[in-house]
Amino acid sequence: MKKLFLCALLTTGFGSVWAQSNAYWQQHANYKMEVALDVATYKYKGAQELVYTNNSSDTLRKVYYHLFNNAFQPGSEMDARIQNIKDPDGRMVSKVKVGDKEVKESRIKNLKPNEIGFLHVTNFKQDGIAATAKEVGTILEVTLAKPILPNSKTTFTLDFDGQVPVQIRRSGRNNAEGVELSMAQWYPKLAEFDFEGWHADPYIAREFHGVWGDFDVKITIDKNYVLGGTGYLQNPNEIGHGYQAQGTVVTIPKKAKTLTWHFKAPMVHDFTWAADKNYIHDIAKGPNGVDIHFLYKNNPQYIENWKNLQPLTVKLMEFYNKTVGEYPYKQYSVIQGGDGGMEYAMCTLILGQGKFEGLLGVTAHEMAHSWFQHVLASNESKHGWMDEGFTSFLEDLGMNELAEKKAQNPFAGGYAGYFSMVNSGKELPQSTHADRFDENRVYSISSYSKGELFLTQLVYLIGKDNLMKTLKKYYSDFKFKHPTPNDIKRTAERVSGANLDWYLTDWTQTTNTIDYGIKEVTENAGQTKVVLERIGRMPMPIDLLVEYTDGTVETFYVPLRMMSFEKENPYPAIKRTVLSDWAWAYPTYELNLPKAKSAIKSITIDPSSLMADIKKENNVFKQ
């Protein structure tokens, strides 16, 4: 029955659409940038024009920019964090001998002046008038020349100088696989201002948050480099490198040493690119006319893997479209350039070598972020579980869709990760800021695994059809916006009719756990009295499966009073009895089964195993 139930989860449903509140607003930033990069020194110079629209009711007297590259310098907050966290990211440390011991040391700590990253802004003006700009680590604080009134626009111009760091994490040059340039978070990026105020977080470890807008970017670089990333190339027939129209002959003047790549990206909150002289560039046709670009090193060891990846990436995009909603752009790029995998607007930078299963899994995850981060742009720093967790849910569904042998529970890894974190005693609430976790491992499990379980348990709470309708409605209502935890909760409530505020609070804002048990099973005048107990703080409704010695089975459903909801029978082929509800304040619940105890083979709480009960052994009675 578990297999029957979980396989049924893989089907999708359609939900009707409700309009979002008219009170919602968000800022808007249109970028124009021209940058020239010297591949001999890894330094670049650029100019930026940004038209900023203040759609808030606030008068703004200051604005803030992110200068992410400044994190890759000895003594930065990122460097300090690596040196002090209990389990530093293995990619950001090196092992050194201190006496007889081998210790981990921050790679940033020992960067030389020509290896560090930096990003400096000069000549900042607002509508042509000089403004005061102060660099504070990875943040630029700007005191405006004049206030920005509500519902008005202003234009910022600035010049910037940068140096691409040796790749320590995500962005950088000359990574372990030999990719020359991974240009993520490389430009002065305006911080987001919303109903909560400014989100000008320093770059310590993770994550990113940005203002929606249009990007018009010109990149001048050595003519031998092949580029890929965010946006649509505007001059493919001047560039060549596999971008030009079929049959077009591209002739670059012999004296030309550089090419200028011109990209436009509509309605994104990020602009990323990568470049290498030895990229192979393939294009596969995805659903709805989407061009899926693949850029990877011309290395015989893994060309076959990258070729095999392409048709499966197309299938994944088709599945994600069907499950959540259509990918809204006409290109997506899978680029070898990362130190693991990281999502960006209209592209991902990932490792290129290793086993095929790893390459496919990373692509499945990072591309799923296009829905849960780059169209639904939640604040990763504050609510990483909405980003990583929902992406993991979609990834696991997608990988199971591709698998020849379907898993009974495609989310089993998420449950195992969550249970290990709870048992460690180190869990922190999901409302903890991404940079404040004591350990990287706890952050990862909280965001990825526990975040995924937020959705899988909604299957348990409101039913699979309602959950899949919720995903579609959530995407439809909040695409190109910045949804918050309350938005996904309210979407599920609107779709199902259930009250779910208790669930959002307990699961995401506390470390309360779920633990129900079968306390007592006794004979009672030819019937069987069963006493259930709630041991953990977090409430849940209860599905109870009873198997009799004659081979028959039936289920009992105990609604949770505070939900004011009765879900549909998840096992329609099995008789179900709906019992009276269970209020949280009562630690025990009593029910009577219509047969004698001797006729009962087993009683099981939650036969689906979708409820994240931390102590499974007390969920089953057998005799």
N, C-alpha and C positions, 0 to 999 in steps of 0.2 A: 504493500500500500504506500510505503514511503516512495518507492520508485514511481508508482502511478501518480502520486501527488506532485512530486518535483518535476517530472517530465511535463505535466500539465502546465507548470509555471512558465515553461518556455514559449507558450503561445502568447500573443499580444492582443490587447483590446483597444477600443477607441473611446475617447471621452469627449464630451461636449466642452465648449469653451466659454468661460466667463471672463468678462473684461476686468482688467486690473483697476484698482482704485485710481480715480483721477487726481488724487493728491500726490501720486508718485512723480518724482522728477529726478533727473540725473544731468550731470555736467557733460559738455561736449568739447573735444579738442581736435582740431584739424592741423596736421603737421605737414610742412614742406621742408625737406632737408636735402642738402647736397653735401656729400662727403668724399674725400679723396684719401685713399690708403696707400702708404708706401710699404710695399711688401718686404723691402730690405731692412727696415727698422721697426716695422709693426706699429708705426705711429700713424695717426690720421687727424685730419683737420676737417671741420665741417661748419656749416651755417644752418640755422634752424629758424623758421618762421612758424608761429603757432597761433591760430585764431581760437580763442577760448570763449565759450559761451557759458555765462553764469545763469543757470536755470533755477537757482535756489532763491529763497526769499531773503538771504543774507547779503549784506554789503561786505565784499572781500577787500581787505587791505594788505594781505600778504598771500603769497602762493609758495608752494614747495615743489622742488624737483628731486627726483632720484638720480644719483650719480653712482650707479652700481659698481663700476670698475674700480672705484676707490677702495672697495673692500679687499682687493688683492694687493695689500701692502703690509709690510711688517708693522705690528702695533695696532692694526685696525681692530674693530669690534669682532669681525669674523675671525681674525687671527687669535684674539683673546678667547673667543668661544671654543675654538678647536683645542686650545691648550688647557682648558678648564673643564670641559664636559667629560663625563665618565666614559663614554663610548664614542669617541670622535669618528667621523666618516672616514673609512679606510682610504678613500681616494684623496683625502686632504691631508694625510699624514705620511711620514716616512719613518722607517725604523732605524734608530741609531744606537750605538753602543755607549753606555755610560758605566764605566767600570766593567763589572762582570754581567751587567744587566742590559737587556735590549728594551728600549723604550720607544714610544711613539712621539714624534715631534711634528709640529705644524709645518707643512710645506711652505706656507705663506711666510713664516718667520724668517726663512733664509733666502727669500727672493732678492736678487740683485737689482740695481736701479733699471737695467734694461730688460728685466723680466717681470717687473711689477705691472699692475694695471693702474691707470689713472684716467680721470675725466675731469677737465677743468673748463669752466665757463667764463667768458669775457664779453664785454660790450653788450650787456643785457639792457634792452630797451622795451618800454611799453608805449605802443603807439608813437614810436619815434623819440620818446623822452627817456633819458637814462634813469634806471631804477637801481636800488642798492641790493646787490646779491652777495650773500655770505655763505661760503662753503663750510659745512660742518660734517666732516666724515663723508658719508654716502648721501648726504642731504644738502641741497641748496636752498637756503632761506632767502626769499625775495620780498623786500618791502617795496610795495608798488609806488609808482610815481603818482597814481591817482586811484581812488577806490573803484572797484568794479561793482556797479549797482546791480540789483536784482534784474533778471531778464535782459541783460545787455551783453555786448561782445567787446573784446579787446584783443589787440594783436601784440604778441611778444616776439622779439627777435633777439638772437644771441649767436655768438660764435663759440665753438668748442674745440678743444684739443684732447686727444685721447691716445692711450697706448694699450695695445692688446696684451693682456698678461699671458705668461705661460699657463696653459690650461690646468687649473687646480680643480675647478668645479664648474660644469656647464659651459661657461663662456671662456674663450681663450684661444691660444695658438699651439700648434704642434703637439697634439694630444698623443696618447699612447699608441694610437693606431696610425699616426702620421698625418692626420687631417690638419691642414695648415691654419684655417681660420674658422672658428665657431663664434659668430658675432651675435650673441644674445645679450639683451639689456646693455647695449653699447652706446646709447645716445642719452642726452638729458631728457628724462621722462617725467612729465608732469604727474604729481601725486593726485590721488583721487580725493575729492571733497564730496561728501554726501550728507544725509540726514544725521549721521553721527559726528560729522565734522571732518577734519583732515586725517588722512591715512598716510602720514609721512614716516613710515617705519624705516629705521636704519636697516641696511642689508647685513644681517648677521649670519643667517643660514638659509632661510626660506621665508616666505614665498613671494609671489608677485601680485600686484593689483593695479589696475590702470583705468584711464578714462576712455570711454568710447569715442572713436573719431575716425577720420579718413587720413590715410598716409600717402604722400607723394614723395618718393625718395629716389635720388640719383646717386649712384655709387660708382666712382671712378677708381679703377684698379688695373693692374698689369693685364694685358690682353690675353695672356695664356690661361688665366684662371676661369673656372666654370663656377657660376653662382646658382644658388637656389634658396628659397625661403618663403617669406610672407609676400603676398600680393601677386599681381599680374604684370608680367613683363610687357612694357609698352613699345619696345623697339627690337623685337626678336630678329627681324631681318637685317638689322645692323650688327647684332651680337653673334648670331650663329649658335654654336655649341649645342645643337639639337633643339633649340627653341623655335627656329624659323619655320615658316610654312613649308610643307613638303614640296620638294623640287626647286626651292629658292636657293640661288647661289649667293653666298655672302662673301664679299671681297673686302678684306680689311686692308687699308693702305699700308704698304710696306714700312713706311716711316712711323706709323702709329705704334706707340709703346703701350698705350692704355686703351681701355674701352670704358664707356660710361653706360652702366646698366640703369634703366629707368623703370621703376616699379610703382604701381598704384595699388592700394589696399583699401577697399571701402568698409567702413564700420567694423573696425577691430580695435583692440586695446593694447596692441603690442606689434613690434616689427623686428623680425629676426632674419638673419641670413648666414650662410656658410659658403666657403669658397676653397677650392683646391685645384691645382693644375692637372691632377690625374683622376678627376671624377669621370665615371661612366654615367651617362644621362639617358634613362629610359622613361617612356611615358605610357601609362596604361589608361584605357578609357574606363571611368567609373560610372556609377549610376547618374542619370539626369545630366549627362554630358560633362561630368567633372573629369578634368585631366589630373591623374595621379602621377606625380613625378617621383622618380627614384634616382637619387644621386649617391654614388658609392665609389670607393677606391677601386682602381683597376688592379685588383689583386687576385690572381688565379685561385687562391685558397678559399675564397668565399663568393666568387661571382655566381656560382650555381645557386647558392642559397638566396641571393638577391633576385635572381631570375624567378625562382620558385615562389618567392614572397609575393610577387606582383598580382597574380590572379586571386590569391587568398585575401590580399588587402582589398581588392575590389569586392569580394564576397562579404568581407567584414563591413565595409561601408554600406552595402545594400542592407545587411541585417540591422545595423545601427539606425539607418533611415527608417526601416520598418518598425523598429522597437520604440524609438524615441521621437523621431521627426526628421525631416529632410535636412541634410547638410546644406547650408545656405550659400556657399561659395562655389566657384567653378574650377578651383584648383586646390590640390593638397599635395604637399611634398614630404616624402620620407627620405631623410638625409643622414648619411653617416657623418657624424660630427660631434656626438656627445660623449660623455663619460659614463654612460648608463642609458638613460632616456629622459627626455624632458619635453613637455608640450609647449608649443608656441602657436601664434596665430597662423592658421593655414599650413602648418608644418610641424615636424618634430625633428629633433636632433638625437640620434641614437648610436650606440655601438654597432659596428658592422661585422665583427667577426664572432666566432663562437658557433655553437650548434644551431641548427635551423629552428628548433623548437623555441629557443631563447629569443632569436630574432623575431619570430612570429609573435611570441607572447608580448614582447616589449612594444612592437608595432600595434598590436591589438589594444594595449593599454593606452599608449600615447595618442593614438588616433581617437579613441573614445573620449579623451579630454576635449576634443573639438566640440563635443556637445556639452560636457560638464566642465567647463571652464572658459572656453573660448567662444561660446555662444551664450551659455548661462554663466555669467562671470561673477560668481560668488567671491567673497573676500577670503582668499586662501590663508592669509595670516591668522585670521580670527576663526574661520570655519573650514579648516582643511578637510574635515570629514565630508563636507558636502561636495568637495572637488574630488579628492582621491577615493573616497568611499563609493560614491555613485559611479565614478569611472571604473572602479574595480568590479562593481556589480555588472556593468555593461560588458566589460572585458570578459568576465567569467561566462556570461551568457553567450557572448560571441564565440569564444574558444570552444565552448560545448557544442555550439551549432556546427562548427567546422569539424569536430571530432567524429571519427568513424564510430567509436563506441561512446555512447552518451553516459555521462556520470549520473549516478543517482542523485547526488547533491553537488552541483557545480560550485557551490560556495563553501565547501567543507574546509578549505584552507583558511577562509576568513574566520570561521568559528574556532578552529584550532589556535589561530593567532590570538584571538580575543581571550580564550580560556587561559592561555599561557601568560598573558599579561595580568589577568586577574590573580592568578595563582602566584605571581611574582611579588604581589603586594606593592607594586610601584605605579599602579594606574593613577592618572590624573584626569579630571573632567575634560571632555572634548572642548569645552569653552576656554581651555587654557590657550593662550597665544602660542602660535607655532614656535616662536623663539624661546619660550619659557619652560619647555619640558626639561626635566632633569636628565633624561637620556634620549638619544636619537631613536633607539629601539621602541621606546614607549610612544614617542610621537608617531612613528610609522604605524604601529599596530592600532593606535587610537584613530588615526586618520584613515588608513586603508581598510583594516579588518573591521573595526568597530563601526566605521562609517558605512561599510557595505552592509553590515548587519542591521543598520537602521532601516534599510529597504527590505531585506529578506524577512525581517520580523513584521513589517507591514503586511507581507503576504499572510503571515500567521494571524495578524490582528483583523484585517479588513478583507482578506481574500485575494487570490492572484489576479482576478479580473480587475478588481478595483485598484490594485497596485499598478498594473500596466496602464490602465486609464490615467492614473495619477501622473505617471511619467510623461505621457503624451500631453496632458493638459499643462503640466508644469513647464514643459518645453515651449508649448504654444504661447502661454501667457507671459513667460519671463525671458524669452530669447532676446538678446541684445540689451539685457538689463543686468542688475546686480541683485539677484535674489538672496534673501536671508533665511535662516532656519525657520522662521515663522511662515515663510512663503511656501515651503514644501509641506509643512504641517497643515496649513490652511487649505492647500490644494487637495491633500488627501482627505481632509474633512469634507470639503465640498463634493468630492467625487463619491465618497462612501456614506456620508451622513453621520459618521462616528465622531465622538469627542476625543481628541488626541493630544490635548495640551499636556496632560500628565506624562504621556510617552515622550514628547520632546524634552520636557523638563528632566525627568529621571534619567533618560538615556544619554543626553548630551551635556547636561549641566551638573551632574553628580557622578559619583562612582558607585551608586546603588546597584546591587546585583539582583538577578532573578534566581530564586531557589524555591521550588515547590517540591513537596514530598508526599508520599502515601504513608500517613502516620499509623493507620489502623485499619485492618480488614477483619470483621468479626461476623459470626452467624447471628441472625436476629429473626426468630420466628419464621424459619424457612426462607428468609431473604438474607442479603448480605449488606451489612452496614460498612460503608467506606468513609473514612475520615481523611480529608486532605489537609495539609498545612502549608501556610506561607511562611518560609523561613527567611528569605531575603527581603529587603525593603521594597524592591520594585514590584508593582502589581502586574498581573497579566490575566486575561481570560484563560480558561482551561479546556483543552480538548482531551477527552479521556477515551481510550480504546479498551474494550473488554473482550477477551477471547475466552470462549467456553470450551469445556472438555469435549463437547460434541462437534467441534469444528466451526461453529457459528461465531460471528462477531457482531458487535454493535458499538456505537460511539455515543458519548454524552458530552454535551457542551455546556459549560458554566460561564455565562457572560460576566464581564467585569462591570460592576454597577456604574463606575465613573465614566465608562465609554458611552453609555446609553445607546447600545448598538448590539445587533445580533447578526453575525456574519452568515453567509450562505454555507451550506454543508460542503466542506472540502472533499468529502468522499461520497458522492451522490449515489453510488451503488450500495452503500452500507446504511442501514437504518440508524438515524440519529435522534436522540431525545434532547430537547433543550430544557435545561433545568432553571431554577430560580437563580438570580444573579448573586455575585459574591462581592460584598463591600470590603474595601481594603482594611478597615479597622479591625475586622474579625480575623484572628490568626488561623482559624480552622473553618472547614466547611464539611458538612455531613450530607451524604446521599445514600439511598438504599437501592440496591440492585434487585431485580425481581426473582433471582434464582439463589439457591443455597450456595454457600461458600464452596462446597465440594464440587459444584458444577463449574467453577471458575478456574481456568487455566492460567490466565495472566491479566493484569490491569496495567495500562501504560499511560502516563501523562505525556501528551504531545508526541504522538507517533511520527509526525513529520520531522521532528528534530529541528524545526525552524525557530523555536523559542530558545534563546541563549541561556538556558538553565545551567548554572555553573556546577551542579552536582547531579549528574545523570543517574547515579546509582540508586538514589532514593525515589526515582520517578517510576520504578517498575516493581510490581508485586507478582511473584510467581509461586506456584505450588505444584 
